[in-house]
Structure formats: structure tokens, C-alpha cells
């Protein structure tokens, strides 16, 4: 049996181009009263972890749009193409019961609800974490005249976050 430490998460907020960690911690319980959580006191098949981004209004079928982020089981972590190079499970390789997701190079399109699902056999648990990406996606361009030499001087000021905005489309 999977036991997830669920809490009502406030929206996790972070600025464009930064890194955020979305929490997901769980334990496993055996058929009896012994806990197999962090102590590893029971025998279980390795849990399967799946992170999904959920967004949009529920349609007539009651469903929202979903996008898989990654799937992990035992020593294998498969990251979906849209998130390759940007997501990791930083605590997972040390502690299989820490499925917290780190997402780097935040884009405005990363905002949304993220679901962590843990499956062991036919048992599963899930928790959700809202993410709100904030920041300024503008580019300021200043063209002026350098009066000392009378030549046109161009300066383009690009905020550090602009690469994230450009990648987000």
C-alpha cells in the first residue's frame, strides 16, 4: 500500500528562468502493520513515479488536458521530450521515497498544476502542486546618439529572463 504525505499546497511561485522544486514524498506500507517506508522493512516491487502537468478547463467529458513530464521506476528515469534537460528528481537516487521534481529554466508556459502519482502493484496515490511562474518577458531596446563622437550607438538591454521567454514561444 502506498501512503503519500499529502498537504494542501499553496501555489509554488518562482521567477522565469529560475529553478523550482515541487514536493512529492511517500512511504510504502506492507499488508500487515510493518512500515516499509524509509526503513525498507518490507518487500515491495519498486514504485513507479509519474509526474504530469494538468491544465485548462474541464471539457464536456470532465477531463482536463494533460502532458506527461517524466516516469521513473527503480534506477530508470524517462523524461518526456518537452522537458528534457530541464527536469530531474534530485532526491530520488539517494532516497526512492523522495519523488520531488526539480524544474529548471522556468518558462511562463510551465505555470499550471503538476500531479505526482506513485504506483505499486495495483495501489496508487497522487498529490498535486500548483506552480505559478512570474516575471517580466519584455525586451527593452534603447537607441541613442553618442554625442562625443556623433555616431549612432545601439544598445540592446536584454533581461536575464528573456531566454526563458523566447523558449516559451
C-alpha positions in Angstrom: 0.0 0.0 0.0 1.3 3.5 -0.9 1.0 6.2 1.7 1.7 9.7 0.4 2.3 12.7 2.6 -0.5 14.9 1.2 -0.8 18.5 2.1 -2.9 21.3 0.6 -0.2 23.0 -1.4 -0.3 26.7 -1.9 0.8 27.7 -5.4 4.6 27.4 -5.6 5.8 30.7 -7.2 9.1 31.3 -8.9 10.5 33.7 -11.4 11.2 33.0 -15.1 14.5 31.2 -15.8 14.9 30.0 -12.2 14.7 26.5 -10.8 11.8 25.3 -8.6 11.3 22.1 -6.7 7.8 20.6 -6.4 7.5 18.3 -3.4 6.4 14.6 -3.5 7.2 12.4 -0.6 5.7 9.0 0.2 6.1 5.7 2.2 5.1 2.2 1.4 3.1 0.0 3.9 3.1 -3.7 3.8 0.0 -5.9 4.1 0.4 -6.0 7.8 1.3 -3.3 10.3 5.0 -3.0 9.4 6.1 0.1 7.6 8.3 -0.3 4.6 8.8 3.5 4.2 12.3 4.9 4.6 13.4 1.9 6.7 12.9 -0.5 3.8 11.4 -3.0 6.3 9.1 -4.8 3.8 9.3 -6.4 0.4 7.8 -4.3 -2.4 8.3 -4.1 -6.1 9.9 -0.7 -6.9 7.3 2.1 -7.0 6.5 3.7 -10.4 6.6 7.5 -10.2 4.8 9.7 -12.8 4.8 13.5 -13.0 2.1 15.0 -15.2 1.2 18.7 -15.9 -2.5 19.3 -15.9 -4.1 22.5 -17.2 -7.1 24.0 -18.9 -10.8 24.0 -18.2 -12.6 20.7 -17.8 -14.3 19.7 -21.1 -17.7 18.2 -21.6 -16.1 14.8 -20.7 -15.0 16.2 -17.4 -11.3 15.9 -18.3 -8.5 18.5 -18.3 -5.6 18.5 -20.7 -2.5 16.5 -19.5 1.1 16.4 -20.5 3.5 13.7 -19.2 6.6 15.2 -17.7 8.6 12.1 -16.6 8.2 8.5 -15.4 10.6 6.7 -13.0 10.9 3.2 -11.7 13.9 1.8 -9.8 17.1 3.2 -11.4 15.4 4.3 -14.7 14.1 7.8 -15.2 12.5 8.7 -18.5 11.9 12.3 -19.3 9.4 13.4 -21.9 10.9 15.3 -24.9 9.2 18.7 -24.0 11.0 18.6 -20.6 14.4 17.0 -21.5 17.3 18.8 -20.0 15.1 20.8 -17.6 13.7 18.3 -15.1 15.2 15.9 -12.5 14.3 14.0 -9.4 17.1 15.4 -7.2 16.5 13.3 -4.2 15.4 10.1 -5.9 18.7 8.5 -6.5 19.6 8.7 -2.8 16.0 8.0 -1.4 13.5 6.2 -3.6 10.7 7.7 -1.5 11.5 11.2 -2.4 9.9 11.9 -5.8 10.2 15.7 -5.6 10.6 17.3 -9.1 13.1 20.0 -9.9 12.3 22.1 -13.0 14.9 24.5 -14.2 14.9 27.3 -16.8 11.3 28.1 -15.9 9.1 29.4 -18.8 5.8 31.1 -18.4 4.2 28.1 -20.1 5.4 26.0 -17.2 2.7 27.5 -15.0 0.0 25.0 -14.1 -1.0 22.1 -11.9 1.5 19.3 -11.5 0.5 15.8 -10.4 2.8 13.3 -8.7 1.5 9.8 -9.0 3.0 6.8 -7.2 2.0 3.3 -8.2 3.0 0.0 -6.5 1.2 -3.0 -8.0 -2.5 -2.2 -8.1 -2.2 0.5 -5.3 -1.7 4.1 -6.2 -1.7 7.6 -4.6 -1.4 11.0 -6.1 -0.9 14.6 -5.0 -0.9 17.9 -6.9 1.2 21.0 -6.6 0.2 24.3 -8.4 3.1 26.2 -10.0 2.9 29.9 -10.8 5.8 31.3 -12.9 6.2 35.0 -12.6 8.5 37.6 -14.2 8.9 40.1 -17.0 9.2 38.8 -20.5 9.8 42.2 -22.2 12.9 43.3 -24.1 13.9 46.9 -23.8 15.7 48.3 -26.8 17.4 51.7 -26.5 18.9 53.5 -29.5 20.7 56.8 -28.7 23.4 59.0 -30.1 26.8 59.1 -28.6 27.3 62.9 -28.6 31.0 62.6 -28.0 31.6 61.0 -31.4 28.4 61.9 -33.2 27.8 58.3 -34.2 24.8 56.2 -33.7 25.2 53.9 -30.7 22.9 50.9 -30.3 22.5 49.2 -27.0 20.1 46.4 -26.5 19.2 45.6 -23.0 18.1 42.1 -22.5 17.0 40.9 -19.1 18.4 37.7 -17.9 14.9 36.1 -18.2 14.5 36.8 -21.9 15.9 33.5 -23.0 13.2 31.7 -21.0 10.5 33.9 -22.6 11.9 33.2 -26.1 12.0 29.5 -25.5 8.4 29.6 -24.2 7.3 31.0 -27.5 
